[in-house]
Amino acid sequence: MANKFCVSLTHGKDNTDKATVGFVVANAAVGSGKETLVFLSVEGVRLAQKGFADNIHEEGFAPLRELMENFAKAGGIIYVCSPCFKKRKLDENNLVAGASIVGGAKLVEFLSDGSPCVSY
Amino acid sequence: MVEGVVEWDAGELGCGELVLELRSRLAPMNPGELFRLVALDPGAPADIPAWCRMTGHTLVSTQHPVYLIQRKED
């Protein structure tokens, strides 16, 4: 059984349901003892900006900000797609806890150990 | 409240929120200690046994919504 788990998340406010469920599943993975990565790309990179997720709260789920904070506190890591981030002219000095801007090689390295990956 | 057994009523909490909280509650316990969980979420009957298999904790008994878990060795 692989000890790593990746959640690829491509949505932010364009699909708050997917953004929320992505982090719920990521929390299930980190809560199950997996080294867990959330890879934010496309519109998902906006979630890496402090304050962006503050008003996202899907019915039946905890607020997204809380889900993200709990994920980081539990040791979860967040990779933010560099070209997606730059394209949107976001602020690299205003990242949420656990987030770092990376290129594709970091994602490939993480997955190369046989990590499963689910996408939202 | 049963003496020597840590108890937690998770209510409707489920999926990632449930197991992440479970993880943090079992971590400070001593190996072998018992944890009585009440989880109403309809996914719990499948999730809790899977979570125990992955983490190494022992699922002593299960009668939804009550789960008795023995904390693993360090």
N, CA and C atoms of all chains as a GROMACS GRO file, in nm:
protein
  582
    1MET      N    1   0.085  -0.120   0.000
    1MET     CA    2   0.000   0.000   0.000
    1MET      C    3   0.088   0.125   0.000
    2ALA      N    4   0.066   0.214  -0.096
    2ALA     CA    5   0.146   0.336  -0.104
    2ALA      C    6   0.123   0.422   0.020
    3ASN      N    7   0.229   0.489   0.063
    3ASN     CA    8   0.215   0.572   0.181
    3ASN      C    9   0.196   0.719   0.146
    4LYS      N   10   0.176   0.744   0.017
    4LYS     CA   11   0.154   0.881  -0.027
    4LYS      C   12   0.017   0.892  -0.092
    5PHE      N   13  -0.033   1.016  -0.097
    5PHE     CA   14  -0.163   1.038  -0.161
    5PHE      C   15  -0.166   1.179  -0.216
    6CYS      N   16  -0.216   1.192  -0.337
    6CYS     CA   17  -0.222   1.324  -0.401
    6CYS      C   18  -0.366   1.357  -0.441
    7VAL      N   19  -0.404   1.480  -0.415
    7VAL     CA   20  -0.531   1.533  -0.464
    7VAL      C   21  -0.499   1.647  -0.560
    8SER      N   22  -0.540   1.632  -0.684
    8SER     CA   23  -0.520   1.736  -0.783
    8SER      C   24  -0.648   1.819  -0.790
    9LEU      N   25  -0.635   1.948  -0.764
    9LEU     CA   26  -0.752   2.035  -0.754
    9LEU      C   27  -0.739   2.151  -0.852
   10THR      N   28  -0.835   2.159  -0.944
   10THR     CA   29  -0.826   2.259  -1.051
   10THR      C   30  -0.931   2.369  -1.039
   11HIS      N   31  -1.005   2.371  -0.930
   11HIS     CA   32  -1.114   2.468  -0.916
   11HIS      C   33  -1.102   2.553  -0.790
   12GLY      N   34  -1.154   2.672  -0.800
   12GLY     CA   35  -1.164   2.763  -0.686
   12GLY      C   36  -1.308   2.808  -0.674
   13LYS      N   37  -1.332   2.936  -0.694
   13LYS     CA   38  -1.470   2.985  -0.684
   13LYS      C   39  -1.553   2.950  -0.807
   14ASP      N   40  -1.490   2.900  -0.912
   14ASP     CA   41  -1.566   2.855  -1.030
   14ASP      C   42  -1.638   2.724  -1.002
   15ASN      N   43  -1.597   2.653  -0.898
   15ASN     CA   44  -1.668   2.531  -0.857
   15ASN      C   45  -1.634   2.505  -0.710
   16THR      N   46  -1.705   2.573  -0.622
   16THR     CA   47  -1.673   2.565  -0.479
   16THR      C   48  -1.703   2.426  -0.422
   17ASP      N   49  -1.792   2.354  -0.486
   17ASP     CA   50  -1.823   2.217  -0.442
   17ASP      C   51  -1.700   2.128  -0.459
   18LYS      N   52  -1.640   2.135  -0.578
   18LYS     CA   53  -1.520   2.054  -0.604
   18LYS      C   54  -1.403   2.101  -0.517
   19ALA      N   55  -1.389   2.232  -0.501
   19ALA     CA   56  -1.279   2.282  -0.419
   19ALA      C   57  -1.290   2.230  -0.276
   20THR      N   58  -1.413   2.228  -0.226
   20THR     CA   59  -1.435   2.181  -0.088
   20THR      C   60  -1.411   2.031  -0.075
   21VAL      N   61  -1.470   1.955  -0.165
   21VAL     CA   62  -1.457   1.808  -0.154
   21VAL      C   63  -1.311   1.766  -0.173
   22GLY      N   64  -1.238   1.838  -0.257
   22GLY     CA   65  -1.096   1.806  -0.273
   22GLY      C   66  -1.022   1.811  -0.140
   23PHE      N   67  -1.048   1.914  -0.063
   23PHE     CA   68  -0.980   1.924   0.066
   23PHE      C   69  -1.037   1.829   0.171
   24VAL      N   70  -1.164   1.794   0.159
   24VAL     CA   71  -1.220   1.694   0.251
   24VAL      C   72  -1.150   1.559   0.229
   25VAL      N   73  -1.132   1.523   0.103
   25VAL     CA   74  -1.065   1.396   0.072
   25VAL      C   75  -0.917   1.403   0.113
   26ALA      N   76  -0.856   1.518   0.090
   26ALA     CA   77  -0.716   1.534   0.133
   26ALA      C   78  -0.704   1.517   0.285
   27ASN      N   79  -0.801   1.568   0.357
   27ASN     CA   80  -0.798   1.552   0.503
   27ASN      C   81  -0.820   1.406   0.543
   28ALA      N   82  -0.899   1.334   0.466
   28ALA     CA   83  -0.915   1.190   0.492
   28ALA      C   84  -0.782   1.119   0.474
   29ALA      N   85  -0.706   1.161   0.374
   29ALA     CA   86  -0.576   1.097   0.348
   29ALA      C   87  -0.475   1.130   0.457
   30VAL      N   88  -0.463   1.257   0.489
   30VAL     CA   89  -0.365   1.295   0.591
   30VAL      C   90  -0.407   1.240   0.728
   31GLY      N   91  -0.537   1.234   0.749
   31GLY     CA   92  -0.588   1.177   0.874
   31GLY      C   93  -0.566   1.028   0.882
   32SER      N   94  -0.542   0.964   0.770
   32SER     CA   95  -0.517   0.820   0.765
   32SER      C   96  -0.368   0.789   0.764
   33GLY      N   97  -0.289   0.890   0.791
   33GLY     CA   98  -0.145   0.870   0.803
   33GLY      C   99  -0.068   0.876   0.674
   34LYS      N  100  -0.129   0.923   0.567
   34LYS     CA  101  -0.061   0.932   0.438
   34LYS      C  102   0.014   1.065   0.425
   35GLU      N  103   0.130   1.059   0.361
   35GLU     CA  104   0.198   1.182   0.322
   35GLU      C  105   0.114   1.240   0.209
   36THR      N  106   0.050   1.352   0.235
   36THR     CA  107  -0.055   1.397   0.144
   36THR      C  108  -0.022   1.531   0.078
   37LEU      N  109  -0.042   1.532  -0.052
   37LEU     CA  110  -0.018   1.652  -0.131
   37LEU      C  111  -0.148   1.698  -0.197
   38VAL      N  112  -0.176   1.828  -0.186
   38VAL     CA  113  -0.280   1.887  -0.270
   38VAL      C  114  -0.208   1.968  -0.377
   39PHE      N  115  -0.232   1.932  -0.502
   39PHE     CA  116  -0.170   2.005  -0.612
   39PHE      C  117  -0.275   2.100  -0.669
   40LEU      N  118  -0.250   2.230  -0.654
   40LEU     CA  119  -0.342   2.332  -0.704
   40LEU      C  120  -0.296   2.378  -0.841
   41SER      N  121  -0.385   2.372  -0.938
   41SER     CA  122  -0.351   2.422  -1.072
   41SER      C  123  -0.475   2.489  -1.131
   42VAL      N  124  -0.457   2.548  -1.248
   42VAL     CA  125  -0.564   2.620  -1.318
   42VAL      C  126  -0.631   2.717  -1.218
   43GLU      N  127  -0.764   2.721  -1.208
   43GLU     CA  128  -0.831   2.815  -1.117
   43GLU      C  129  -0.807   2.782  -0.969
   44GLY      N  130  -0.766   2.658  -0.943
   44GLY     CA  131  -0.740   2.616  -0.804
   44GLY      C  132  -0.628   2.694  -0.738
   45VAL      N  133  -0.538   2.751  -0.819
   45VAL     CA  134  -0.424   2.822  -0.758
   45VAL      C  135  -0.470   2.943  -0.675
   46ARG      N  136  -0.587   2.997  -0.704
   46ARG     CA  137  -0.636   3.112  -0.628
   46ARG      C  138  -0.658   3.077  -0.481
   47LEU      N  139  -0.683   2.948  -0.454
   47LEU     CA  140  -0.703   2.904  -0.315
   47LEU      C  141  -0.577   2.922  -0.232
   48ALA      N  142  -0.464   2.932  -0.297
   48ALA     CA  143  -0.337   2.947  -0.224
   48ALA      C  144  -0.317   3.088  -0.170
   49GLN      N  145  -0.406   3.180  -0.212
   49GLN     CA  146  -0.392   3.317  -0.162
   49GLN      C  147  -0.469   3.333  -0.030
   50LYS      N  148  -0.402   3.386   0.070
   50LYS     CA  149  -0.469   3.409   0.199
   50LYS      C  150  -0.595   3.490   0.177
   51GLY      N  151  -0.703   3.447   0.238
   51GLY     CA  152  -0.829   3.522   0.233
   51GLY      C  153  -0.921   3.480   0.121
   52PHE      N  154  -0.868   3.416   0.015
   52PHE     CA  155  -0.951   3.383  -0.100
   52PHE      C  156  -1.063   3.284  -0.063
   53ALA      N  157  -1.031   3.189   0.022
   53ALA     CA  158  -1.130   3.085   0.054
   53ALA      C  159  -1.222   3.124   0.170
   54ASP      N  160  -1.204   3.244   0.223
   54ASP     CA  161  -1.274   3.280   0.347
   54ASP      C  162  -1.426   3.274   0.337
   55ASN      N  163  -1.480   3.303   0.222
   55ASN     CA  164  -1.627   3.303   0.212
   55ASN      C  165  -1.682   3.183   0.134
   56ILE      N  166  -1.602   3.077   0.129
   56ILE     CA  167  -1.650   2.954   0.064
   56ILE      C  168  -1.695   2.856   0.171
   57HIS      N  169  -1.822   2.828   0.173
   57HIS     CA  170  -1.876   2.737   0.275
   57HIS      C  171  -1.992   2.658   0.213
   58GLU      N  172  -1.961   2.538   0.168
   58GLU     CA  173  -2.063   2.453   0.108
   58GLU      C  174  -2.151   2.391   0.216
   59GLU      N  175  -2.279   2.382   0.186
   59GLU     CA  176  -2.372   2.320   0.280
   59GLU      C  177  -2.330   2.176   0.310
   60GLY      N  178  -2.331   2.141   0.437
   60GLY     CA  179  -2.297   2.005   0.477
   60GLY      C  180  -2.149   1.982   0.500
   61PHE      N  181  -2.068   2.085   0.477
   61PHE     CA  182  -1.923   2.074   0.496
   61PHE      C  183  -1.875   2.186   0.587
   62ALA      N  184  -1.757   2.166   0.644
   62ALA     CA  185  -1.694   2.274   0.719
   62ALA      C  186  -1.652   2.383   0.620
   63PRO      N  187  -1.637   2.507   0.666
   63PRO     CA  188  -1.589   2.612   0.576
   63PRO      C  189  -1.455   2.573   0.514
   64LEU      N  190  -1.436   2.610   0.388
   64LEU     CA  191  -1.314   2.568   0.318
   64LEU      C  192  -1.188   2.618   0.389
   65ARG      N  193  -1.192   2.740   0.439
   65ARG     CA  194  -1.075   2.791   0.508
   65ARG      C  195  -1.035   2.700   0.625
   66GLU      N  196  -1.136   2.653   0.698
   66GLU     CA  197  -1.110   2.564   0.812
   66GLU      C  198  -1.052   2.431   0.764
   67LEU      N  199  -1.107   2.378   0.655
   67LEU     CA  200  -1.056   2.252   0.600
   67LEU      C  201  -0.910   2.267   0.559
   68MET      N  202  -0.878   2.380   0.498
   68MET     CA  203  -0.741   2.403   0.453
   68MET      C  204  -0.646   2.422   0.571
   69GLU      N  205  -0.691   2.494   0.671
   69GLU     CA  206  -0.606   2.514   0.790
   69GLU      C  207  -0.581   2.381   0.861
   70ASN      N  208  -0.685   2.300   0.873
   70ASN     CA  209  -0.669   2.170   0.939
   70ASN      C  210  -0.573   2.080   0.860
   71PHE      N  211  -0.582   2.089   0.729
   71PHE     CA  212  -0.493   2.009   0.643
   71PHE      C  213  -0.347   2.048   0.668
   72ALA      N  214  -0.320   2.177   0.669
   72ALA     CA  215  -0.182   2.224   0.690
   72ALA      C  216  -0.133   2.189   0.830
   73LYS      N  217  -0.220   2.207   0.929
   73LYS     CA  218  -0.181   2.176   1.068
   73LYS      C  219  -0.146   2.029   1.085
   74ALA      N  220  -0.212   1.943   1.008
   74ALA     CA  221  -0.188   1.798   1.017
   74ALA      C  222  -0.064   1.756   0.938
   75GLY      N  223   0.002   1.852   0.874
   75GLY     CA  224   0.123   1.819   0.799
   75GLY      C  225   0.104   1.804   0.650
   76GLY      N  226  -0.015   1.834   0.601
   76GLY     CA  227  -0.040   1.825   0.458
   76GLY      C  228   0.036   1.933   0.382
   77ILE      N  229   0.076   1.899   0.261
   77ILE     CA  230   0.150   1.996   0.181
   77ILE      C  231   0.069   2.038   0.059
   78ILE      N  232   0.089   2.163   0.020
   78ILE     CA  233   0.016   2.218  -0.094
   78ILE      C  234   0.117   2.269  -0.196
   79TYR      N  235   0.114   2.212  -0.315
   79TYR     CA  236   0.196   2.262  -0.424
   79TYR      C  237   0.107   2.348  -0.514
   80VAL      N  238   0.162   2.461  -0.555
   80VAL     CA  239   0.088   2.555  -0.638
   80VAL      C  240   0.158   2.565  -0.774
   81CYS      N  241   0.084   2.536  -0.879
   81CYS     CA  242   0.139   2.535  -1.015
   81CYS      C  243   0.194   2.674  -1.050
   82SER      N  244   0.322   2.678  -1.074
   82SER     CA  245   0.388   2.806  -1.097
   82SER      C  246   0.334   2.882  -1.219
   83PRO      N  247   0.326   2.820  -1.337
   83PRO     CA  248   0.276   2.897  -1.451
   83PRO      C  249   0.131   2.941  -1.436
   84CYS      N  250   0.048   2.856  -1.370
   84CYS     CA  251  -0.093   2.893  -1.348
   84CYS      C  252  -0.100   3.015  -1.256
   85PHE      N  253  -0.011   3.017  -1.156
   85PHE     CA  254  -0.007   3.124  -1.057
   85PHE      C  255   0.039   3.255  -1.123
   86LYS      N  256   0.144   3.241  -1.202
   86LYS     CA  257   0.199   3.361  -1.267
   86LYS      C  258   0.101   3.419  -1.369
   87LYS      N  259   0.035   3.330  -1.442
   87LYS     CA  260  -0.062   3.375  -1.543
   87LYS      C  261  -0.169   3.464  -1.482
   88ARG      N  262  -0.206   3.432  -1.357
   88ARG     CA  263  -0.313   3.508  -1.289
   88ARG      C  264  -0.259   3.625  -1.208
   89LYS      N  265  -0.128   3.645  -1.216
   89LYS     CA  266  -0.064   3.759  -1.149
   89LYS      C  267  -0.098   3.764  -1.000
   90LEU      N  268  -0.084   3.648  -0.933
   90LEU     CA  269  -0.114   3.641  -0.790
   90LEU      C  270   0.011   3.675  -0.709
   91ASP      N  271  -0.007   3.686  -0.578
   91ASP     CA  272   0.100   3.736  -0.490
   91ASP      C  273   0.171   3.620  -0.418
   92GLU      N  274   0.294   3.596  -0.457
   92GLU     CA  275   0.368   3.484  -0.396
   92GLU      C  276   0.407   3.511  -0.251
   93ASN      N  277   0.390   3.634  -0.206
   93ASN     CA  278   0.418   3.667  -0.065
   93ASN      C  279   0.293   3.659   0.022
   94ASN      N  280   0.187   3.607  -0.033
   94ASN     CA  281   0.061   3.600   0.041
   94ASN      C  282   0.001   3.460   0.034
   95LEU      N  283   0.086   3.359   0.056
   95LEU     CA  284   0.041   3.220   0.045
   95LEU      C  285  -0.015   3.168   0.178
   96VAL      N  286  -0.112   3.078   0.167
   96VAL     CA  287  -0.167   3.014   0.287
   96VAL      C  288  -0.065   2.916   0.345
   97ALA      N  289  -0.089   2.876   0.470
   97ALA     CA  290   0.001   2.782   0.538
   97ALA      C  291   0.013   2.652   0.459
   98GLY      N  292   0.133   2.602   0.450
   98GLY     CA  293   0.157   2.474   0.385
   98GLY      C  294   0.178   2.482   0.236
   99ALA      N  295   0.162   2.603   0.178
   99ALA     CA  296   0.168   2.615   0.032
   99ALA      C  297   0.304   2.661  -0.017
  100SER      N  298   0.346   2.605  -0.130
  100SER     CA  299   0.466   2.653  -0.195
  100SER      C  300   0.446   2.644  -0.347
  101ILE      N  301   0.509   2.737  -0.416
  101ILE     CA  302   0.495   2.742  -0.562
  101ILE      C  303   0.600   2.650  -0.624
  102VAL      N  304   0.555   2.562  -0.711
  102VAL     CA  305   0.646   2.463  -0.770
  102VAL      C  306   0.620   2.449  -0.919
  103GLY      N  307   0.717   2.392  -0.985
  103GLY     CA  308   0.700   2.353  -1.124
  103GLY      C  309   0.658   2.207  -1.133
  104GLY      N  310   0.634   2.162  -1.252
  104GLY     CA  311   0.584   2.027  -1.273
  104GLY      C  312   0.675   1.916  -1.221
  105ALA      N  313   0.805   1.944  -1.217
  105ALA     CA  314   0.898   1.839  -1.175
  105ALA      C  315   0.871   1.794  -1.031
  106LYS      N  316   0.832   1.888  -0.946
  106LYS     CA  317   0.803   1.852  -0.806
  106LYS      C  318   0.682   1.759  -0.798
  107LEU      N  319   0.582   1.787  -0.879
  107LEU     CA  320   0.464   1.700  -0.881
  107LEU      C  321   0.502   1.562  -0.933
  108VAL      N  322   0.577   1.559  -1.039
  108VAL     CA  323   0.617   1.431  -1.099
  108VAL      C  324   0.701   1.350  -1.000
  109GLU      N  325   0.790   1.419  -0.929
  109GLU     CA  326   0.873   1.350  -0.829
  109GLU      C  327   0.786   1.288  -0.721
  110PHE      N  328   0.687   1.363  -0.674
  110PHE     CA  329   0.599   1.312  -0.568
  110PHE      C  330   0.522   1.189  -0.615
  111LEU      N  331   0.473   1.196  -0.737
  111LEU     CA  332   0.391   1.087  -0.790
  111LEU      C  333   0.473   0.966  -0.832
  112SER      N  334   0.600   0.987  -0.855
  112SER     CA  335   0.683   0.880  -0.911
  112SER      C  336   0.708   0.763  -0.817
  113ASP      N  337   0.680   0.782  -0.690
  113ASP     CA  338   0.696   0.672  -0.594
  113ASP      C  339   0.575   0.580  -0.593
  114GLY      N  340   0.484   0.601  -0.686
  114GLY     CA  341   0.364   0.516  -0.691
  114GLY      C  342   0.247   0.575  -0.616
  115SER      N  343   0.250   0.707  -0.593
  115SER     CA  344   0.138   0.770  -0.523
  115SER      C  345   0.013   0.771  -0.609
  116PRO      N  346  -0.100   0.731  -0.552
  116PRO     CA  347  -0.225   0.750  -0.624
  116PRO      C  348  -0.262   0.897  -0.627
  117CYS      N  349  -0.347   0.934  -0.721
  117CYS     CA  350  -0.388   1.074  -0.732
  117CYS      C  351  -0.534   1.080  -0.776
  118VAL      N  352  -0.612   1.158  -0.705
  118VAL     CA  353  -0.750   1.181  -0.747
  118VAL      C  354  -0.763   1.327  -0.788
  119SER      N  355  -0.851   1.352  -0.882
  119SER     CA  356  -0.863   1.487  -0.938
  119SER      C  357  -1.003   1.545  -0.919
  120TYR      N  358  -1.005   1.671  -0.885
  120TYR     CA  359  -1.132   1.744  -0.874
  120TYR      C  360  -1.123   1.873  -0.953
  121MET      N  361  -2.023   0.706   3.032
  121MET     CA  362  -1.876   0.713   3.048
  121MET      C  363  -1.826   0.585   3.114
  122VAL      N  364  -1.741   0.512   3.044
  122VAL     CA  365  -1.682   0.391   3.099
  122VAL      C  366  -1.541   0.423   3.146
  123GLU      N  367  -1.508   0.382   3.267
  123GLU     CA  368  -1.377   0.414   3.323
  123GLU      C  369  -1.266   0.354   3.237
  124GLY      N  370  -1.164   0.432   3.208
  124GLY     CA  371  -1.051   0.384   3.129
  124GLY      C  372  -1.074   0.387   2.980
  125VAL      N  373  -1.191   0.432   2.939
  125VAL     CA  374  -1.220   0.439   2.795
  125VAL      C  375  -1.243   0.586   2.758
  126VAL      N  376  -1.166   0.632   2.660
  126VAL     CA  377  -1.185   0.768   2.610
  126VAL      C  378  -1.306   0.766   2.516
  127GLU      N  379  -1.393   0.863   2.531
  127GLU     CA  380  -1.513   0.864   2.448
  127GLU      C  381  -1.523   0.992   2.368
  128TRP      N  382  -1.581   0.979   2.249
  128TRP     CA  383  -1.606   1.098   2.167
  128TRP      C  384  -1.730   1.076   2.083
  129ASP      N  385  -1.821   1.169   2.093
  129ASP     CA  386  -1.940   1.168   2.010
  129ASP      C  387  -1.915   1.260   1.891
  130ALA      N  388  -1.890   1.201   1.776
  130ALA     CA  389  -1.859   1.280   1.656
  130ALA      C  390  -1.984   1.335   1.589
  131GLY      N  391  -2.100   1.295   1.636
  131GLY     CA  392  -2.224   1.345   1.575
  131GLY      C  393  -2.232   1.311   1.428
  132GLU      N  394  -2.263   1.412   1.347
  132GLU     CA  395  -2.281   1.391   1.203
  132GLU      C  396  -2.150   1.404   1.124
  133LEU      N  397  -2.043   1.434   1.193
  133LEU     CA  398  -1.914   1.453   1.125
  133LEU      C  399  -1.878   1.328   1.044
  134GLY      N  400  -1.825   1.348   0.924
  134GLY     CA  401  -1.792   1.231   0.840
  134GLY      C  402  -1.673   1.257   0.752
  135CYS      N  403  -1.636   1.156   0.674
  135CYS     CA  404  -1.532   1.163   0.572
  135CYS      C  405  -1.401   1.219   0.631
  136GLY      N  406  -1.339   1.313   0.558
  136GLY     CA  407  -1.208   1.361   0.599
  136GLY      C  408  -1.208   1.432   0.733
  137GLU      N  409  -1.316   1.505   0.760
  137GLU     CA  410  -1.323   1.578   0.886
  137GLU      C  411  -1.325   1.482   1.004
  138LEU      N  412  -1.394   1.372   0.987
  138LEU     CA  413  -1.404   1.272   1.095
  138LEU      C  414  -1.270   1.206   1.120
  139VAL      N  415  -1.203   1.156   1.017
  139VAL     CA  416  -1.080   1.080   1.041
  139VAL      C  417  -0.964   1.170   1.082
  140LEU      N  418  -0.966   1.295   1.034
  140LEU     CA  419  -0.859   1.386   1.077
  140LEU      C  420  -0.872   1.416   1.226
  141GLU      N  421  -0.994   1.435   1.271
  141GLU     CA  422  -1.017   1.459   1.414
  141GLU      C  423  -0.987   1.332   1.495
  142LEU      N  424  -1.023   1.217   1.439
  142LEU     CA  425  -0.993   1.090   1.507
  142LEU      C  426  -0.843   1.074   1.528
  143ARG      N  427  -0.769   1.106   1.422
  143ARG     CA  428  -0.624   1.094   1.429
  143ARG      C  429  -0.568   1.178   1.544
  144SER      N  430  -0.614   1.302   1.554
  144SER     CA  431  -0.559   1.391   1.657
  144SER      C  432  -0.604   1.349   1.797
  145ARG      N  433  -0.720   1.284   1.807
  145ARG     CA  434  -0.766   1.241   1.938
  145ARG      C  435  -0.696   1.113   1.986
  146LEU      N  436  -0.661   1.024   1.893
  146LEU     CA  437  -0.594   0.901   1.935
  146LEU      C  438  -0.444   0.920   1.957
  147ALA      N  439  -0.386   1.017   1.888
  147ALA     CA  440  -0.240   1.034   1.895
  147ALA      C  441  -0.187   1.049   2.038
  148PRO      N  442  -0.249   1.132   2.124
  148PRO     CA  443  -0.193   1.148   2.258
  148PRO      C  444  -0.227   1.036   2.356
  149MET      N  445  -0.309   0.941   2.314
  149MET     CA  446  -0.347   0.831   2.405
  149MET      C  447  -0.232   0.732   2.421
  150ASN      N  448  -0.238   0.654   2.525
  150ASN     CA  449  -0.136   0.551   2.546
  150ASN      C  450  -0.168   0.427   2.464
  151PRO      N  451  -0.062   0.356   2.418
  151PRO     CA  452  -0.085   0.232   2.343
  151PRO      C  453  -0.174   0.136   2.423
  152GLY      N  454  -0.270   0.076   2.354
  152GLY     CA  455  -0.358  -0.021   2.419
  152GLY      C  456  -0.483   0.040   2.479
  153GLU      N  457  -0.485   0.173   2.496
  153GLU     CA  458  -0.603   0.236   2.552
  153GLU      C  459  -0.721   0.224   2.456
  154LEU      N  460  -0.839   0.227   2.512
  154LEU     CA  461  -0.960   0.211   2.431
  154LEU      C  462  -1.028   0.345   2.406
  155PHE      N  463  -1.084   0.356   2.286
  155PHE     CA  464  -1.150   0.478   2.242
  155PHE      C  465  -1.289   0.439   2.192
  156ARG      N  466  -1.391   0.497   2.253
  156ARG     CA  467  -1.528   0.468   2.210
  156ARG      C  468  -1.579   0.584   2.126
  157LEU      N  469  -1.603   0.554   2.001
  157LEU     CA  470  -1.648   0.655   1.905
  157LEU      C  471  -1.795   0.636   1.872
  158VAL      N  472  -1.868   0.747   1.872
  158VAL     CA  473  -2.003   0.745   1.819
  158VAL      C  474  -2.002   0.831   1.694
  159ALA      N  475  -2.030   0.769   1.580
  159ALA     CA  476  -2.027   0.840   1.451
  159ALA      C  477  -2.154   0.809   1.372
  160LEU      N  478  -2.236   0.910   1.352
  160LEU     CA  479  -2.366   0.890   1.287
  160LEU      C  480  -2.357   0.892   1.134
  161ASP      N  481  -2.247   0.938   1.081
  161ASP     CA  482  -2.234   0.951   0.936
  161ASP      C  483  -2.258   0.816   0.866
  162PRO      N  484  -2.338   0.815   0.758
  162PRO     CA  485  -2.367   0.688   0.690
  162PRO      C  486  -2.245   0.622   0.627
  163GLY      N  487  -2.137   0.699   0.611
  163GLY     CA  488  -2.015   0.641   0.556
  163GLY      C  489  -1.928   0.575   0.661
  164ALA      N  490  -1.958   0.597   0.786
  164ALA     CA  491  -1.873   0.547   0.894
  164ALA      C  492  -1.858   0.394   0.895
  165PRO      N  493  -1.963   0.316   0.869
  165PRO     CA  494  -1.945   0.170   0.875
  165PRO      C  495  -1.838   0.119   0.778
  166ALA      N  496  -1.818   0.189   0.667
  166ALA     CA  497  -1.712   0.150   0.573
  166ALA      C  498  -1.581   0.219   0.607
  167ASP      N  499  -1.591   0.346   0.646
  167ASP     CA  500  -1.469   0.426   0.665
  167ASP      C  501  -1.389   0.388   0.789
  168ILE      N  502  -1.456   0.365   0.898
  168ILE     CA  503  -1.382   0.341   1.023
  168ILE      C  504  -1.298   0.212   1.017
  169PRO      N  505  -1.354   0.101   0.968
  169PRO     CA  506  -1.268  -0.018   0.953
  169PRO      C  507  -1.150   0.007   0.858
  170ALA      N  508  -1.174   0.079   0.747
  170ALA     CA  509  -1.065   0.108   0.652
  170ALA      C  510  -0.958   0.194   0.719
  171TRP      N  511  -1.003   0.292   0.794
  171TRP     CA  512  -0.909   0.382   0.861
  171TRP      C  513  -0.825   0.304   0.963
  172CYS      N  514  -0.887   0.213   1.034
  172CYS     CA  515  -0.812   0.131   1.131
  172CYS      C  516  -0.711   0.041   1.061
  173ARG      N  517  -0.748  -0.016   0.946
  173ARG     CA  518  -0.655  -0.101   0.872
  173ARG      C  519  -0.534  -0.020   0.826
  174MET      N  520  -0.558   0.102   0.782
  174MET     CA  521  -0.447   0.185   0.731
  174MET      C  522  -0.358   0.237   0.841
  175THR      N  523  -0.415   0.272   0.952
  175THR     CA  524  -0.338   0.338   1.058
  175THR      C  525  -0.280   0.240   1.158
  176GLY      N  526  -0.332   0.116   1.162
  176GLY     CA  527  -0.279   0.017   1.254
  176GLY      C  528  -0.351   0.009   1.387
  177HIS      N  529  -0.450   0.095   1.406
  177HIS     CA  530  -0.532   0.083   1.527
  177HIS      C  531  -0.624  -0.040   1.512
  178THR      N  532  -0.665  -0.095   1.627
  178THR     CA  533  -0.748  -0.216   1.623
  178THR      C  534  -0.894  -0.182   1.644
  179LEU      N  535  -0.976  -0.226   1.550
  179LEU     CA  536  -1.120  -0.208   1.567
  179LEU      C  537  -1.171  -0.326   1.649
  180VAL      N  538  -1.196  -0.300   1.776
  180VAL     CA  539  -1.233  -0.407   1.869
  180VAL      C  540  -1.376  -0.453   1.844
  181SER      N  541  -1.465  -0.358   1.827
  181SER     CA  542  -1.603  -0.394   1.800
  181SER      C  543  -1.671  -0.282   1.723
  182THR      N  544  -1.773  -0.317   1.650
  182THR     CA  545  -1.846  -0.217   1.574
  182THR      C  546  -1.994  -0.252   1.573
  183GLN      N  547  -2.071  -0.156   1.616
  183GLN     CA  548  -2.217  -0.170   1.607
  183GLN      C  549  -2.268  -0.029   1.580
  184HIS      N  550  -2.268   0.005   1.451
  184HIS     CA  551  -2.300   0.142   1.409
  184HIS      C  552  -2.417   0.200   1.490
  185PRO      N  553  -2.402   0.316   1.547
  185PRO     CA  554  -2.297   0.416   1.528
  185PRO      C  555  -2.184   0.411   1.631
  186VAL      N  556  -2.170   0.297   1.702
  186VAL     CA  557  -2.069   0.289   1.808
  186VAL      C  558  -1.951   0.202   1.762
  187TYR      N  559  -1.832   0.258   1.776
  187TYR     CA  560  -1.709   0.188   1.735
  187TYR      C  561  -1.611   0.190   1.851
  188LEU      N  562  -1.560   0.073   1.886
  188LEU     CA  563  -1.460   0.066   1.993
  188LEU      C  564  -1.324   0.039   1.929
  189ILE      N  565  -1.233   0.132   1.950
  189ILE     CA  566  -1.101   0.127   1.885
  189ILE      C  567  -0.993   0.119   1.991
  190GLN      N  568  -0.898   0.027   1.969
  190GLN     CA  569  -0.783   0.018   2.061
  190GLN      C  570  -0.664   0.087   1.997
  191ARG      N  571  -0.607   0.180   2.071
  191ARG     CA  572  -0.494   0.258   2.020
  191ARG      C  573  -0.375   0.166   1.995
  192LYS      N  574  -0.309   0.186   1.881
  192LYS     CA  575  -0.196   0.100   1.841
  192LYS      C  576  -0.072   0.128   1.927
  193GLU      N  577   0.026   0.038   1.916
  193GLU     CA  578   0.157   0.061   1.977
  193GLU      C  579   0.226   0.173   1.900
  194ASP      N  580   0.316   0.244   1.966
  194ASP     CA  581   0.390   0.352   1.898
  194ASP      C  582   0.491   0.295   1.800
   0.00000   0.00000   0.00000
